[in-house]
């Protein structure tokens, strides 16, 4: 393959928290240099295999899979799949001849970055969380640059390699000030009443949904509106619960297509504490109650949330305390405008609107 243009591989994925920042980085690279050639490498059966082509980029899949927490014969195949993935990565790097390789986290980034490091190709890691996972800590030894979203990451990485860039987010989700009127109409809300937005990811968050289901009577007695994105797994249960009350102020949906309008309508937001969610919420600049998921590696969502809460930029409620505290705390916050103003002001310090551009600039520097 003869080369005139720069060639970049972006590897990783598995969840929206890895895939959407990766696509944002690719878009920023293309804006800087439209001639650049970008190849994504993901895991064969994960969401990147659909989302990346939808965004207009080529992707190759690796057979890599993680170890299951429960005892299962599938775990016996993990070493074989890793070996296959390393072989395939070697072939991809030989054929595509990248000038730099970027790892965004997720199963596929391990074999690709390891192979690139061995081949002498410069690598860059984008670490989204405030707590670095073991794969990125190992890969960091050979990486040229590590782009992070939080202070204090020298606990995990060599200080001289760290660049604080923030996490790239989807541009189309950030509401502008003039969208509130459109948002109120879109969700058929009243402009006179305050609104709580509850989001639990596309699949839903069990503890958040159950606490709202059990406390729906509190929305009946308070003139508060609720946009409730419950996720597809919980929609039926939530809908059945809703029928028992007369609640014209509640908008239940399994998925929200217009997140920009949902954010614009909200006065208070309830959310999980994934790295991408937190980066979006900082740009949205609204008062936030975070319920970190306990079902994640090394409890990283709690560590993400604490980085905000320690700066009085968000309220944390532990997952096992949502039933008793979530709805009452949300209603208390929505009536306390001075506390809202404080949280808004403090979360704004965490906003990094040009993250994708900064990361793209670091990648371009590596190719020179």
Order of alpha helices (4+ residues) and beta strands (2+ residues): beta-alpha-beta-alpha-beta-alpha-beta-alpha-beta-alpha-beta-beta-alpha-beta-alpha-alpha-beta-alpha-beta-alpha-beta-alpha-beta-alpha-beta-alpha-alpha-alpha
